[in-house]
């Protein structure tokens, strides 16, 4: 039976509504008791197989999980949506969702996340469903993690480590793997523990006596201290390796800047269609998968506007609500591709139940990495699957927005024009004559500049254009040399 609250300090019980809505009780903003003191079972999130004959799949299944969420603010729909996203993350990690429970609280319980009285109900749900793991929709403290595992009797993980696990599965490059491992180690170092007293045993100084031997700090060091020290050593090595990779990435960006090639960074919520849009715009074949965090390693491709100006497009890691801080820190070098861009191409999934919530989540991360003030073009994607009213609402909300479908190609021409309009224009204007022998400079103007007028005359190419300062200097030097040569060739 669900426990009921005791009367408050004045002997009154808060009133309860039968429809689950929050009720104002006199001048108190108390939560609805039926939500506050009971777990809500979220229907429709189970992914258990209907066909029980698929024995081989069941034997290969990695984990059977029960989801647990705490609803502290917003509407019930917001809380259910967050738990639905957690279910999608769990499936992406290879788990099978058996049940989902949601509790209404003003704040997560500091000891057990859901309150000590509700831990037993979660334990019953785990036993009834045969689950072997509980996933909480939030970041657990070490104490919460320890208390929940001790009382429920199965492994407990939180949203943060779940996302890190997905990143570890999807990382392909050496840099991506190092970034994920660094984030995992930062998370783990504060949560080292073992069952019983396993990690608190002292390790002796002699290897033959069962101690850690060479490399240990000597008698008296516990196993947990040894593990923590080794993790710190590994973190130091990973940071050193990443610093070297960061230097290479900075050099590449500096070369693009030196040639004044504008950069567009594609950002957006995970699985919004960023990679598909990159393929449409550049003709690339970047991995496209209907899965969360399919893209972790940044991809940079060259493209050009209709008038021939070259720019780069970079595909970046997708964002998500409550993106772990460890991810932002570990992937900071990758995210610098975003903060150093001239224009952001923000891809929004118009078919999602809460596209505005996704936009807010993405902009929160952009602000955190210092990219909140960049020019932003919004591509309202998946319009072939979305409600037209939702698409129209999103277009009204944004200053620079266009409706597109990366799958069908709809709206691509309009998106290209909008991006070309927002790309920065070269800063210097030149009006000069180049010799026909300097066709290389004319080609550079077409590639990186903005040609205003061009005329092929008897003595050379008359060119009016907006170009970068470096190219302007090269053009003037070639033009002056051509004029001097013409003067010398003219009879005195």
C-alpha positions in Angstrom: 0.0 0.0 0.0 1.2 3.5 -0.8 2.2 5.4 2.3 0.4 8.6 2.9 1.9 11.8 4.3 1.5 13.0 7.8 -0.3 16.3 8.4 1.9 19.4 8.2 3.1 21.4 11.1 -0.2 23.2 11.5 -2.2 20.0 11.5 -3.6 20.4 7.9 -3.3 18.0 5.0 -2.9 19.5 1.5 -5.9 19.0 -0.7 -5.7 16.5 -3.6 -7.3 16.7 -7.0 -8.5 13.6 -8.7 -7.2 14.4 -12.2 -3.5 14.5 -11.3 -3.1 18.3 -11.7 -1.1 20.4 -9.3 -3.4 22.1 -6.7 -2.8 25.3 -4.9 -3.3 24.7 -1.1 -3.9 28.0 0.6 -0.7 30.0 0.0 1.5 27.0 -0.4 2.9 25.7 -3.7 2.7 22.1 -2.7 2.8 19.3 -5.2 -0.1 17.0 -5.9 0.0 14.3 -3.3 -1.0 11.6 -5.7 2.0 12.5 -7.8 4.3 13.3 -4.9 3.9 10.1 -2.9 3.3 7.6 -5.7 5.2 6.2 -8.6 3.6 6.6 -12.0 3.9 3.8 -14.4 4.6 5.2 -17.9 2.8 3.1 -20.5 4.1 2.3 -23.9 7.9 2.3 -23.1 8.4 -1.4 -22.9 10.3 -2.9 -25.7 10.0 -6.5 -24.6 9.6 -8.9 -27.5 6.1 -10.0 -28.3 7.3 -13.2 -29.9 8.8 -15.3 -27.1 10.1 -17.9 -29.6 13.1 -15.7 -30.4 15.2 -17.5 -28.0 18.6 -16.8 -29.6 18.0 -13.0 -29.4 17.0 -13.3 -25.8 20.2 -15.2 -25.0 22.3 -12.5 -26.7 20.5 -9.6 -25.1 22.9 -7.4 -23.2 20.7 -5.9 -20.5 17.1 -5.9 -19.4 16.3 -2.5 -17.8 13.8 -0.6 -15.8 13.7 3.1 -16.2 13.1 5.5 -13.2 12.5 9.2 -13.5 11.9 12.1 -11.1 9.5 14.8 -12.2 10.5 18.0 -10.5 9.2 20.7 -12.8 7.2 21.3 -16.0 4.2 19.3 -17.1 3.5 15.6 -17.0 4.0 15.5 -20.8 7.5 17.0 -20.4 8.4 14.4 -17.8 7.1 11.5 -19.9 8.9 12.9 -22.9 12.2 12.9 -21.0 11.6 9.3 -20.0 10.7 8.3 -23.5 14.0 9.8 -24.7 15.8 7.8 -21.9 14.2 4.7 -23.4 15.5 5.6 -26.8 19.0 6.1 -25.3 18.8 2.7 -23.6 17.8 1.0 -26.8 20.6 2.7 -28.6 23.0 1.3 -26.0 21.7 -2.2 -26.7 19.3 -2.6 -23.8 15.7 -3.9 -23.6 13.3 -1.7 -21.7 10.9 -3.7 -19.6 9.2 -1.0 -17.5 9.3 2.7 -16.7 8.4 4.5 -13.5 8.0 8.2 -12.8 7.7 10.0 -9.4 6.6 13.5 -8.7 8.9 15.3 -6.3 10.0 18.9 -5.6 13.6 17.7 -5.7 15.4 14.3 -6.1 16.0 12.7 -2.7 19.7 13.3 -1.7 20.1 9.8 -0.4 18.2 7.5 -2.9 17.1 9.9 -5.7 13.4 8.7 -5.5 12.9 8.6 -1.8 13.6 5.7 0.6 9.9 4.7 0.6 9.8 4.2 -3.1 13.0 2.1 -3.4 11.0 -0.9 -2.4 8.5 -0.4 -5.1 11.3 -0.1 -7.7 12.8 -3.3 -6.3 9.4 -5.1 -6.7 9.2 -3.8 -10.3 12.7 -5.1 -11.0 11.9 -8.5 -9.5 8.5 -8.8 -11.3 10.0 -7.9 -14.7 13.2 -9.9 -14.3 15.4 -6.8 -15.0 19.1 -6.8 -14.2 19.7 -3.0 -14.4 18.0 0.2 -13.3 18.6 3.4 -15.3 17.8 6.7 -13.6 16.9 9.8 -15.7 19.4 12.1 -14.1 22.9 12.2 -12.8 23.3 10.3 -9.5 25.7 11.2 -6.8 28.1 8.5 -5.5 25.9 8.1 -2.4 22.7 7.8 -4.4 24.3 5.2 -6.6 25.6 3.2 -3.7 22.4 3.3 -1.7 20.2 2.3 -4.7 22.4 -0.7 -5.6 22.6 -1.9 -2.0 18.8 -1.7 -1.6 17.6 -2.9 -5.0 20.2 -5.5 -5.5 20.9 -4.9 -9.2 23.2 -2.6 -11.1 22.1 1.0 -11.2 23.3 3.5 -13.8 22.3 7.1 -14.6 21.7 9.1 -17.7 25.2 10.4 -17.8 27.0 7.0 -17.9 24.4 5.7 -20.4 25.2 8.5 -22.8 29.0 7.9 -22.2 28.4 4.3 -23.0 26.7 5.1 -26.3 29.6 7.5 -27.2 32.1 4.7 -26.4 30.2 2.4 -28.8 30.1 5.0 -31.6 33.5 6.5 -31.4 35.6 5.5 -34.5 38.7 7.8 -34.7 41.6 7.8 -32.3 40.7 11.3 -31.1 37.0 10.4 -30.6 37.9 7.3 -28.5 40.4 9.3 -26.4 37.7 12.0 -25.7 35.1 9.4 -24.7 37.6 7.5 -22.4 38.6 10.8 -20.8 35.0 11.6 -20.0 34.3 8.1 -18.7 37.4 8.3 -16.4 36.4 11.7 -15.0 33.0 10.3 -14.2 34.4 7.1 -12.7 37.0 8.6 -10.5 34.4 10.0 -8.1 32.4 6.8 -8.1 34.9 4.0 -7.4 33.4 1.4 -5.1 33.2 -2.3 -4.6 30.8 -4.7 -2.9 31.4 -5.1 0.8 34.9 -4.2 1.8 36.6 -5.3 -1.4 38.1 -1.9 -2.2 39.0 -0.9 1.3 41.5 -3.7 1.9 45.0 -2.5 2.4 47.6 -3.5 -0.2 51.1 -4.5 0.9 54.3 -3.4 -0.8 55.5 -6.9 -1.9 54.1 -8.4 -5.0 54.6 -11.9 -3.6 52.5 -11.0 -0.5 49.6 -10.1 -2.6 50.3 -6.4 -2.7 50.5 -4.1 -5.7 54.3 -4.5 -5.9 56.3 -2.1 -8.1 54.2 1.0 -8.8 52.3 1.0 -5.6 52.8 3.7 -3.0 53.8 1.2 -0.3 52.1 -0.5 2.6 48.8 0.9 3.7 47.4 1.9 0.3 43.9 0.6 -0.2 42.8 -0.9 -3.5 40.4 2.0 -4.2 43.4 4.4 -3.7 45.5 2.3 -6.1 42.7 2.4 -8.7 42.1 6.1 -8.3 45.8 6.8 -8.7 46.0 4.7 -11.9 42.9 6.4 -13.3 44.6 9.8 -12.7 47.7 8.6 -14.5 45.6 7.5 -17.4 43.8 10.8 -17.5 47.1 12.6 -17.6 48.3 10.5 -20.6 45.0 11.0 -22.4 45.1 14.8 -21.9 48.7 14.8 -23.3 47.6 12.9 -26.4 44.5 15.1 -26.9 46.6 18.2 -26.6 48.7 17.0 -29.5 45.6 16.2 -31.6 44.2 19.6 -30.7 47.3 21.3 -32.0 46.8 19.5 -35.4 43.2 20.6 -35.5 44.1 24.2 -34.6 46.6 24.2 -37.5 44.0 23.0 -39.9 41.6 25.7 -38.8 44.4 28.3 -39.0 45.1 27.3 -42.6 41.4 27.7 -43.5 41.4 31.1 -41.9 44.6 32.2 -43.6 42.9 31.4 -47.0 39.8 33.2 -45.7 37.5 30.2 -46.4 34.2 30.8 -44.6 33.0 28.0 -42.3 29.5 26.7 -41.6 29.0 24.4 -38.6 26.0 22.1 -38.6 24.5 21.8 -35.1 21.3 20.3 -33.8 19.7 17.8 -31.5 20.8 14.2 -31.9 19.1 12.3 -34.7 17.7 15.6 -36.2 19.2 14.8 -39.6 22.4 16.7 -39.6 24.5 14.1 -41.5 21.8 13.6 -44.1 21.7 17.4 -44.7 25.5 17.5 -45.0 25.3 14.7 -47.7 22.6 16.7 -49.5 24.5 19.9 -49.5 27.9 18.5 -50.4 27.3 15.2 -52.2 29.2 13.4 -49.5 28.5 9.9 -48.1 28.8 10.5 -44.4 27.3 7.8 -42.2 23.6 8.2 -41.8 21.8 6.1 -39.3 18.4 6.4 -37.5 20.0 6.3 -34.1 21.0 8.6 -31.3 24.6 9.9 -31.5 25.4 8.2 -34.8 28.0 10.9 -35.5 30.7 11.6 -32.9 33.8 12.4 -35.0 33.6 15.8 -36.8 33.4 15.7 -40.6 34.5 18.7 -42.7 33.5 19.0 -46.4 34.0 21.7 -49.0 31.1 23.2 -50.9 30.4 26.4 -52.8 27.6 28.9 -53.3 25.8 29.3 -56.6 28.0 32.2 -57.5 31.2 30.1 -56.9 32.3 31.1 -53.4 33.9 28.2 -51.6 33.1 27.4 -47.9 33.4 24.5 -45.5 30.6 22.6 -43.9 31.4 20.7 -40.6 29.1 18.0 -39.1 29.3 17.9 -35.3 28.2 15.7 -32.5 24.5 16.0 -31.7 23.2 17.6 -28.5 20.7 16.3 -26.1 18.8 17.6 -23.1 21.0 17.5 -20.0 24.1 16.8 -22.0 26.7 15.6 -19.4 29.3 18.2 -18.5 32.0 15.6 -18.9 31.1 15.3 -22.6 31.2 19.0 -23.2 34.6 19.2 -21.5 36.1 16.1 -23.3 34.8 17.2 -26.7 35.8 20.8 -26.3 38.3 20.6 -29.2 35.7 19.1 -31.4 33.1 21.7 -30.4 35.7 24.4 -31.3 34.6 23.7 -34.9 31.3 25.3 -33.8 32.6 28.3 -31.9 35.0 29.2 -34.7 32.4 29.0 -37.5 31.1 32.0 -39.3 27.5 30.7 -39.6 25.6 28.0 -37.7 23.3 25.7 -39.6 20.8 24.6 -36.8 18.9 21.5 -37.9 15.6 21.0 -36.1 13.5 17.8 -36.3 10.0 19.2 -37.1 8.5 15.7 -36.6 9.6 15.5 -33.0 6.8 15.9 -30.4 8.7 18.9 -28.8 10.9 20.6 -31.4 11.0 23.9 -29.4 12.4 21.9 -26.4 15.1 20.5 -28.7 16.0 24.1 -29.9 16.3 25.3 -26.3 18.6 22.3 -25.4 20.9 23.0 -28.4 21.1 26.7 -27.6 22.0 26.0 -24.0 25.0 24.0 -25.1 25.9 26.6 -27.7 25.9 29.3 -25.0 28.1 27.0 -22.8 30.8 26.7 -25.5 30.7 30.4 -26.4 28.8 30.1 -29.7 25.5 31.6 -28.6 26.0 34.9 -30.5 26.9 33.5 -34.0 24.7 34.0 -37.0 22.2 31.1 -37.0 20.3 29.7 -40.0 17.5 27.2 -38.9 16.7 24.3 -41.2 13.3 22.9 -40.2 14.0 19.3 -41.3 11.8 16.3 -41.9 8.9 18.4 -43.2 7.7 15.4 -45.3 6.9 13.7 -41.9 5.9 16.7 -39.8 2.6 18.4 -39.1 2.4 21.5 -41.4 1.1 23.6 -38.5 4.2 22.7 -36.5 6.5 23.6 -39.4 4.7 27.0 -39.9 5.1 27.7 -36.2 8.8 27.0 -36.2 9.3 29.2 -39.3 7.5 32.1 -37.6 9.6 31.9 -34.5 13.0 32.1 -36.2 14.6 35.0 -38.0 16.4 33.0 -40.7 14.6 29.7 -41.3 13.7 27.5 -44.2 11.7 24.3 -44.4 13.6 21.3 -45.8 13.6 17.6 -46.1 17.1 15.9 -46.2 15.4 12.7 -47.3 13.5 14.0 -50.3 15.6 17.1 -51.1 12.8 19.6 -50.7 13.9 23.1 -49.8 17.6 22.6 -50.6 17.8 25.4 -53.1 16.2 27.9 -50.7 18.6 26.7 -47.9 21.6 27.2 -50.2 20.5 30.8 -51.0 19.9 31.6 -47.4 23.3 30.3 -46.3 25.0 32.2 -49.2 23.3 35.4 -48.0 24.6 34.9 -44.4 28.2 34.0 -45.3 30.6 36.9 -44.6 31.6 38.9 -47.6 35.3 39.8 -48.3 36.3 43.1 -46.8 38.3 44.8 -49.5 37.2 46.1 -52.9 39.6 46.1 -55.9 39.3 47.5 -59.4 42.3 46.7 -61.5 43.8 45.0 -64.6 45.6 41.6 -64.5 47.8 40.2 -67.2 46.4 37.1 -68.9 49.4 35.2 -67.5 47.9 35.5 -64.0 44.8 33.3 -64.5 45.6 31.7 -61.2 44.8 34.9 -59.4 41.5 35.3 -61.3 40.6 31.7 -60.3 41.3 32.6 -56.6 39.0 35.6 -56.9 36.2 33.4 -58.2 36.9 30.8 -55.5 37.2 32.9 -52.4 36.0 36.4 -53.4 32.9 38.1 -54.7 33.2 39.1 -58.4 31.4 42.3 -59.2 32.4 42.8 -62.8 34.9 41.2 -65.2 36.0 42.2 -68.7 38.6 40.6 -70.9 40.3 43.5 -72.8 43.3 43.8 -75.1 45.9 44.2 -72.4 44.5 42.0 -69.7 41.5 41.1 -67.5 39.7 44.1 -65.9 38.4 42.9 -62.6 36.2 44.5 -60.0 35.7 42.4 -56.9 35.5 42.1 -53.2 38.4 40.0 -51.8 40.3 39.3 -48.6 43.2 41.5 -47.6 45.9 38.9 -48.5 44.4 38.4 -51.9 44.0 42.1 -52.5 47.7 42.6 -51.8 48.6 39.9 -54.3 46.2 41.3 -57.0 47.6 44.8 -56.6 51.2 43.6 -56.8 50.4 41.7 -60.1 48.5 44.6 -61.5 51.2 47.1 -60.7 53.8 44.9 -62.3 51.7 44.5 -65.4 51.3 48.3 -65.6 55.1 48.8 -65.3 55.6 46.2 -68.0 53.1 47.9 -70.3 54.8 51.3 -69.7 58.3 49.9 -70.5 56.9 48.3 -73.7 55.4 51.6 -74.9 57.7 53.6 -77.2 59.0 56.8 -75.6 
